[in-house]
């Protein structure tokens, strides 16, 4: 069932008509940030600090729709959470010995990115790490993304890497393999330990938004 679902069976897409971006009266730019390094420790450990360290963050709940999202992964396996969010398929329906990005997504797969793309949006994925990590360079186009900006593209001195490379299979890096490589993507970038910082990732989001064509509508999926 999962295999057939991933190639677009009715089981997967029968409820997708509930949300149709193209029918919205207003079509705003949409930016999704999946932040690996952020944690609200008050929520996790039920702490009561003398002063709120995330005062601005908590204030956002006053004028926005907010809530919690349950995911199948804790402390690793980033691509599993990406897969769940973008496709709506719970990780519990997938063999955890397999990674959907590496083992399951072999063709175009229904996702939020496709929904926005079909509604006339330009769809863009941003992740400040190796493009080959978790097979993202091959999978993102199958999920409906027009463009993928990876760590190799962040430095002003680096040329853009084709979204169709590296060749699938021979060059797919797991997270463990990737962190063993030299993670310096350019001397002009800010790093936290060996990783490109969240600040740099957000700067890239802002850059894409500010430089878009006036009539373009953007769906940006940024995984820090």
C-alpha positions as CSV (number, residue, x, y, z in Angstrom):
1,X,0.0,0.0,0.0
2,X,2.8,2.4,0.8
3,X,4.6,1.7,-2.5
4,X,1.4,2.4,-4.4
5,X,0.7,5.5,-2.3
6,X,4.0,7.0,-3.1
7,X,3.4,6.9,-6.8
8,X,0.1,8.7,-6.4
9,X,-2.7,6.2,-5.8
10,X,-6.2,7.3,-4.9
11,X,-5.5,6.3,-1.3
12,X,-2.9,9.1,-1.1
13,X,-4.6,11.9,-3.0
14,X,-8.4,11.4,-2.3
15,X,-8.4,14.0,0.5
16,X,-6.1,16.5,-1.1
17,X,-9.0,18.5,-2.6
18,X,-9.7,19.7,0.9
19,X,-6.8,22.2,0.5
20,X,-6.5,23.9,-2.8
21,X,-4.2,26.9,-2.9
22,X,-5.3,27.9,-6.3
23,X,-8.8,28.6,-5.0
24,X,-7.8,31.0,-2.3
25,X,-8.8,34.6,-2.8
26,X,-5.4,35.8,-1.6
27,X,-2.3,33.8,-2.5
28,X,0.5,35.0,-0.2
29,X,4.1,33.9,-0.3
30,X,4.5,30.9,2.0
31,X,7.7,30.2,4.0
32,X,8.1,27.0,6.0
33,X,11.0,26.7,8.4
34,X,11.9,23.4,9.9
35,X,14.6,24.2,12.5
36,X,16.7,21.4,13.6
37,X,18.6,23.4,16.2
38,X,15.7,25.1,18.0
39,X,14.0,23.8,21.1
40,X,11.6,25.3,23.7
41,X,13.1,23.7,26.8
42,X,10.1,24.9,28.9
43,X,7.9,22.7,26.8
44,X,10.2,19.7,26.7
45,X,11.2,19.6,30.4
46,X,8.3,21.6,31.9
47,X,10.7,24.2,33.3
48,X,9.6,27.4,35.0
49,X,12.4,29.9,34.5
50,X,12.6,33.2,36.4
51,X,12.6,35.0,33.1
52,X,11.2,33.9,29.7
53,X,14.2,33.3,27.4
54,X,11.9,33.1,24.4
55,X,9.7,36.0,25.1
56,X,9.3,37.1,21.5
57,X,8.7,33.6,20.3
58,X,6.0,33.0,22.8
59,X,4.4,36.4,22.0
60,X,3.7,35.2,18.5
61,X,1.0,32.9,19.8
62,X,-1.1,35.9,20.6
63,X,-1.9,36.8,17.0
64,X,-1.2,33.7,15.0
65,X,-2.5,30.2,14.7
66,X,-0.2,27.9,16.7
67,X,0.1,24.4,18.0
68,X,2.2,21.3,18.4
69,X,3.1,18.9,15.6
70,X,3.8,15.3,16.5
71,X,6.5,13.6,14.5
72,X,8.0,10.1,14.5
73,X,11.6,11.1,14.9
74,X,13.4,12.6,17.9
75,X,17.0,13.7,17.8
76,X,17.9,12.7,14.3
77,X,16.5,11.3,11.0
78,X,15.7,14.8,9.6
79,X,14.4,13.5,6.3
80,X,11.7,11.4,8.0
81,X,10.1,14.5,9.4
82,X,10.5,16.3,6.1
83,X,8.7,13.4,4.4
84,X,5.9,13.4,6.9
85,X,5.3,17.2,6.7
86,X,5.5,17.4,2.9
87,X,3.4,14.3,2.0
88,X,1.1,13.9,5.0
89,X,2.2,10.2,5.3
90,X,2.9,9.2,8.9
91,X,6.3,7.7,9.4
92,X,4.7,4.9,11.4
93,X,3.3,3.6,8.0
94,X,6.9,3.2,6.8
95,X,9.5,0.6,7.7
96,X,11.9,2.5,10.0
97,X,14.8,0.5,8.6
98,X,14.2,2.3,5.3
99,X,14.6,6.0,4.6
100,X,11.8,7.3,2.3
101,X,14.1,9.7,0.5
102,X,16.6,7.0,-0.2
103,X,14.5,3.8,-0.5
104,X,10.9,4.7,-1.4
105,X,10.5,7.9,-3.5
106,X,11.4,6.8,-7.0
107,X,9.0,9.0,-9.0
108,X,6.7,12.1,-8.7
109,X,5.1,12.0,-5.2
110,X,2.1,14.0,-4.1
111,X,3.2,16.7,-1.7
112,X,2.6,20.3,-0.5
113,X,5.2,21.5,-3.0
114,X,3.1,20.0,-5.9
115,X,0.0,21.6,-4.5
116,X,1.6,25.1,-4.5
117,X,3.4,24.5,-7.9
118,X,0.1,23.5,-9.5
119,X,-1.4,26.7,-8.0
120,X,1.2,28.8,-9.9
121,X,3.8,29.2,-7.1
122,X,7.5,28.9,-7.6
123,X,8.6,26.1,-5.2
124,X,12.0,26.3,-3.6
125,X,13.8,24.0,-1.1
126,X,16.7,25.3,1.0
127,X,19.0,23.2,3.2
128,X,22.5,24.4,4.2
129,X,24.2,21.0,3.9
130,X,25.5,18.7,1.2
131,X,23.0,18.3,-1.6
132,X,23.7,14.5,-1.7
133,X,22.7,14.1,2.0
134,X,19.7,11.8,2.3
135,X,19.4,11.9,-1.5
136,X,17.7,15.4,-1.4
137,X,19.1,16.5,-4.8
138,X,17.2,13.6,-6.5
139,X,14.1,13.6,-4.3
140,X,13.2,17.3,-4.1
141,X,12.2,17.5,-7.8
142,X,10.0,14.4,-7.3
143,X,8.3,16.2,-4.5
144,X,7.5,19.2,-6.7
145,X,10.4,21.6,-6.0
146,X,11.5,23.8,-8.9
147,X,14.9,24.6,-7.3
148,X,17.1,23.3,-4.4
149,X,19.6,25.6,-2.7
150,X,22.1,23.4,-0.8
151,X,25.2,24.1,1.3
152,X,27.3,24.1,-1.9
153,X,25.3,27.1,-3.1
154,X,25.6,29.4,0.0
155,X,29.0,30.8,-0.5
156,X,29.2,33.8,-2.8
157,X,32.2,32.2,-4.5
158,X,30.5,28.9,-5.3
159,X,28.7,28.1,-8.5
160,X,25.3,26.6,-8.4
161,X,25.2,22.8,-8.4
162,X,22.6,21.1,-10.8
163,X,19.6,19.7,-9.0
164,X,19.9,16.5,-11.0
165,X,23.4,15.7,-9.6
166,X,24.9,13.6,-8.1
167,X,23.9,10.4,-9.9
168,X,21.4,8.5,-7.7
169,X,22.8,5.5,-5.8
170,X,26.5,6.0,-6.2
171,X,26.7,9.4,-4.5
172,X,23.9,9.3,-1.9
173,X,25.3,10.3,1.5
174,X,23.8,9.4,4.8
175,X,24.0,11.9,7.6
176,X,26.8,10.0,9.2
177,X,28.8,9.9,5.9
178,X,28.2,13.6,5.3
179,X,29.4,14.8,8.7
180,X,32.7,13.0,8.1
181,X,33.4,15.3,5.1
182,X,34.9,18.7,5.3
183,X,31.9,20.9,6.1
184,X,33.5,24.2,5.1
185,X,31.3,25.6,2.3
186,X,33.1,28.9,2.1
187,X,35.1,31.3,4.3
188,X,32.4,34.0,4.0
189,X,29.8,32.1,5.9
190,X,29.0,31.9,9.6
191,X,29.3,28.5,11.2
192,X,28.1,27.0,14.5
193,X,30.5,24.2,15.1
194,X,31.0,22.8,11.6
195,X,27.5,23.6,10.4
196,X,26.2,26.6,8.4
197,X,24.3,28.7,11.0
198,X,20.6,29.4,11.1
199,X,21.4,33.0,10.6
200,X,22.9,32.2,7.2
201,X,20.0,30.0,6.3
202,X,17.5,32.7,7.1
203,X,19.6,35.2,5.1
204,X,19.2,32.9,2.1
205,X,15.4,32.8,2.5
206,X,15.3,36.6,2.7
207,X,17.6,36.9,-0.3
208,X,15.3,34.7,-2.4
209,X,12.2,36.6,-1.3
210,X,13.7,40.1,-2.0
211,X,15.0,39.1,-5.4
212,X,11.9,37.4,-6.7
213,X,10.0,38.8,-9.7
214,X,7.2,41.1,-8.6
215,X,4.5,38.7,-9.9
216,X,6.1,35.6,-8.5
217,X,4.5,33.7,-5.6
218,X,6.9,31.7,-3.5
219,X,6.6,28.5,-1.5
220,X,9.9,28.1,0.4
221,X,10.7,25.1,2.4
222,X,13.8,25.8,4.6
223,X,15.3,23.0,6.6
224,X,18.1,24.5,8.8
